[in-house]
Amino acid sequence: MEVRSKRHGRVRVPFDCEKGMPHTEAIVKGIRVDMCGEDWPRPKDTGLKISGLLLHKLKLVRYTPWLLQEISTRLNIPSSYTAEDYTLDKMNVDTLIVGGGTSGIFALRRTKGLLIANDLETDVLLDPMTETSDLANTVKQTLKSESSRILKGDFLGKFSEGYLLRVERRLILVNPSKIIFATGGRYLPPIFEGNDLPHVISRRLYLRRRKRYNKVLVLGSSDDAVRTAIVAKGKVLTPEGVKLFSRRGLELIEEHGVEVEEVKWLRVKAKSESLEATWDKGQGKFDAIVFSPVKQPRVEPIANSGCAYKFYPNMGIYLPEHDMDGYMKECNHYVTGGGRGIWWEELSALSGTTPFDPEAVQQLKEGLKETTLRQYYTNDFITVKSPYLYGEGGYMCLCEDVTYEDIMEVVRKGYVDVEAIKRTTGLATGMCQGKACSYIAGSVTRSNSLITFRSPLLTM
Amino acid sequence: MRVVILGAGGHGLSLAYHLVKKGINDISMVEAKRINYGSSGRNAGRYRYHFYTKENVEFAKEGIPYLLKLCKDLPLNPLCMKTGYLWILDDEKSKDVISRAHSLWSSEGVGGKFLPCNDFDFLKIEEECYLAPQDGSFHHDYLSLGMYEAIKDHVKVIIGEAMRLKVSGGKIVGVEVNGSIIPADVVAVTLGAWTGHFMKRNGIEVPVEPEKKEIFVTEDLKFRVKPLTISKRIYFSHTLKGEIIGGVEDEVPRGFGELDISVERSLSFTRTLRSLVKGAEGIRILRGWSGYYEMTPDHSHIMGFSDSWPDGLYVDAGYSGHGMMFSPYSGKIMADLIADGVKNKFTKIFSPQRFEENKLIDERMVI
């Protein structure tokens, strides 16, 4: 199935199948269709890139207000939504774990609490390098043995009455005394011309769909880019001067002979049904371009719940403010695993136990020493170029079709933090509500803060 | 003249904008959070001529054309568009209020008309409606940031909370921010819902109180709800980017609190909207936020100064739920008053002294 983007009419498919990410849902004749269950078209370079900033620059628009309405009615958006409704009830929960990845599962083993997650297929079960490991087995066994304490559903955020969960058509209010945010992290599309083309996808999506792709180009500066390249037998392109590999990542590069090339710029075009990538030192045709620039924690449920976060310039990401055991003093909750930036699953599992086990804290501290997260705990901040920057083109915000150039134009005018960028360009106001774009924009502009992540965290 | 403006929302920015136009070059703005943080960045962006009192209708008859003029001049386009306001007369109270107001509006030359609601394709109900076609919409951020963009190189923005006014010999000489005194000949308080709080801290009674309100936006739906539509339960309208924006009409106790939203109102808004709008039967909300209406005892704003205050102290605040649309015009009136000593008739009508003199305005249409 083919969907067109809202303003520019570009052919798009999801870059990741996480619920709530851009283009994961299409509305067809009023019915919600999960795009991840559909076949996707080959890459096509279509549509019309008209900068939204023209609204301000073309004075004519101000004398022809009917034109605004005319433009509005031509936007590529749904005409109807089929009826649905919710029931609302309450539940007593003392400890709530949000997220069903490795660290969430390991935290669940230590509490009598409840776990809620809308996706229980964690990466460790999908990656051929880990799917048969002991750790993967423990995760699988726990999912089975503790199934009565696992809710498959959404965490919708904080409201005046409490925290809201959704399981199918049921809304459930809870008031837990402790929340463990095992919300994991995500890989977001880097900036380059052609970054919105179908089959430019995240590592997670690739792991789920890898049998469909033969020739793959990997983008990224993280250990997970290396792991992706090993699975995909492809090369890794990293922006010049941005290497965020840990010791283990470097060993893997050596061991598997992974080719890592630093690039100044990259451009991707749709050519005869495949993706043609050109960069300063090379080119090639690919079935998919798979990115894992850096693992960005899902900060939005954490910030929404009143916890603080900050920009970590050493990796160009946003991290919840937390201690080594995962405690977040601003809100009195905990964060584990990918939610605190961790990508190796052994460390992730360990971080799921640190809220309950002081001995694990020391072990985790040792483990993190070998990674680029270590300076977060020692406050040794150095600024690196954003791991998302592969060029000066493409889209920054897919839902509202805001381009990199539009963002740079308002940045040059002094609107540098993500909130100001949002309010001048419309970035982060679309379907994903900034779950993707706000982090990329912030990383590129080194903004100290993101936007206010408002409830509900998913459409409700 | 050294002018310090407290609060960088729509009204503060507009005052600065008009002072800069007059050539005043020593302007500082004190903002506790960020430009547009308060109600200026949280409202639904609508304008209207239709108020319950003659005073406010007449103010709108000057203020709204001024807003529309500014829409054409600013470096950002505030997307001003005539959309109308549409009242669904679904209970006796609204019928009564609108019928009374209709004669005032007609005599003021801004009359609307009664018509069946199903003249509007998007509505699913069989009631009587009232359309005020003169009203419309704008983009609140583009309006205030447009004013800011025009003057940002001519004003100093200080991030911090204004604490104490410094007065000497009955005159304002400065204001304390971040532990130090900013010298000033004029301090203009445009703190919106925080105005009463600030003034009280300085021993002056200005009756502006916050009232928390929630706003929701939905997923995209093809543009159809052109007028701002008001039922007894909710009000709502389409934005040009396809969302439906609106809120719940209910009484909320006044006071500062957590700026969150409630599950109850979120569901109430969604359910009512689904029952009213064709095609929106299963529409969901994307997000909600809350902010403050800035309430006065007569639901009308306060502008100017009181004879009992120190010289050089001015206030422009207390616009209930209709502050954004008036920010351009109010800033102009205030700038004329501060820079040139010109007293517009509205500075008398909406004077802070009216509460002592018991000349209340009795505005009842707060949306």
Interface residues (C-beta under 8 A of the other chain):
Chain A: K6 G30 L55 H56 K59 V61 R62 Y63 P65 L68 Q69 I71 S72 T73 L75 I77 P78 S79 S80 Y81 T82 A83 E84 D85 Y86 L88 K158 F159 S160 E161 L164 L171 L173 E400 K413 G414 E419 A420 R423 T424 G426 T429 M431 Q433 T452 R454 S455 P456 T459 M460
Chain B: R34 N36 G41 C71 K72 P75 L76 N77 L79 C80 M81 K82 D141 Y142 L145 E149 K152 E219 D220 L221 K222 F223 K226 H238 L240 K241 G242 E258 D260 I261 S262 V263 E264 S266 L267 T270 R271 R274 K278 G279 A280 E281 G282 I283 R284 I285 L286 R287 G288 W289
